[in-house]
Amino acid sequence: MNYLDYYCKTFGLIISEDLIIDEMHWEAVGRIVEDKKYVHFYTQPNPIKTSDLLLPALENFSVH
């Protein structure tokens, strides 16, 4: 499972080369860094490891 793809699909983001784009506003909200192991969202001070993106995406997962 590609955590970054799942995260982007869950929150309406698009990956274009190394940029992460907000699908609704068509603006870059982050970029992929360090051999696709980390994502740097512009609103956060530090890059986030791509495997750490699974937990926020699972908050929207329906159990019913």
Kinemage of the C-alpha trace (Angstrom):
@kinemage 1
@onewidth
@group {chain A} dominant
@subgroup {mainchain}
@vectorlist {calphas} color= white
{ca met a 1} P 0.000 0.000 0.000
{ca asn a 2} L 1.296 3.414 -0.917
{ca tyr a 3} L 0.455 5.595 2.080
{ca leu a 4} L 0.952 8.857 0.211
{ca asp a 5} L -1.471 7.840 -2.543
{ca tyr a 6} L -4.067 6.755 0.020
{ca tyr a 7} L -3.647 10.018 1.970
{ca cys a 8} L -4.019 12.118 -1.175
{ca lys a 9} L -7.090 10.171 -2.321
{ca thr a 10} L -8.704 10.554 1.119
{ca phe a 11} L -8.153 14.320 1.359
{ca gly a 12} L -8.650 15.352 -2.281
{ca leu a 13} L -5.026 15.967 -3.185
{ca ile a 14} L -3.211 15.265 -6.438
{ca ile a 15} L 0.432 14.256 -6.900
{ca ser a 16} L 2.080 15.977 -9.855
{ca glu a 17} L 5.760 15.048 -10.205
{ca asp a 18} L 7.107 16.113 -6.789
{ca leu a 19} L 4.301 18.534 -5.861
{ca ile a 20} L 1.162 17.822 -3.873
{ca ile a 21} L -1.720 19.925 -5.149
{ca asp a 22} L -5.046 20.727 -3.498
{ca glu a 23} L -7.624 19.554 -6.029
{ca met a 24} L -10.261 22.083 -4.967
{ca his a 25} L -8.106 25.240 -5.022
{ca trp a 26} L -5.466 24.125 -7.565
{ca glu a 27} L -2.554 25.284 -5.449
{ca ala a 28} L 0.524 23.437 -4.233
{ca val a 29} L 0.259 22.491 -0.560
{ca gly a 30} L 3.465 20.479 -0.295
{ca arg a 31} L 6.227 18.605 -2.051
{ca ile a 32} L 7.820 15.179 -1.934
{ca val a 33} L 11.416 15.198 -0.659
{ca glu a 34} L 14.320 12.851 0.078
{ca asp a 35} L 13.761 10.052 -2.433
{ca lys a 36} L 9.983 9.994 -1.884
{ca lys a 37} L 10.390 8.977 1.761
{ca tyr a 38} L 9.156 12.293 3.176
{ca val a 39} L 6.531 14.916 2.371
{ca his a 40} L 6.953 18.561 3.294
{ca phe a 41} L 3.600 20.298 3.659
{ca tyr a 42} L 4.099 24.050 3.468
{ca thr a 43} L 2.065 24.680 6.630
{ca gln a 44} L 4.319 22.386 8.708
{ca pro a 45} L 7.876 23.236 9.819
{ca asn a 46} L 9.314 19.733 9.252
{ca pro a 47} L 8.848 17.018 6.619
{ca ile a 48} L 6.593 14.069 7.499
{ca lys a 49} L 7.557 10.464 6.785
{ca thr a 50} L 5.156 9.010 4.194
{ca ser a 51} L 4.337 6.011 6.404
{ca asp a 52} L 3.084 8.440 9.088
{ca leu a 53} L 0.379 9.661 6.698
{ca leu a 54} L -1.654 6.496 7.198
{ca leu a 55} L -2.995 7.441 10.647
{ca pro a 56} L -4.608 10.764 9.663
{ca ala a 57} L -6.120 9.114 6.579
{ca leu a 58} L -7.604 6.290 8.675
{ca glu a 59} L -9.563 8.809 10.747
{ca asn a 60} L -11.934 9.083 7.777
{ca phe a 61} L -12.219 5.306 7.411
{ca ser a 62} L -15.750 4.067 8.010
{ca val a 63} L -16.071 0.941 10.144
{ca his a 64} L -19.792 0.388 9.617
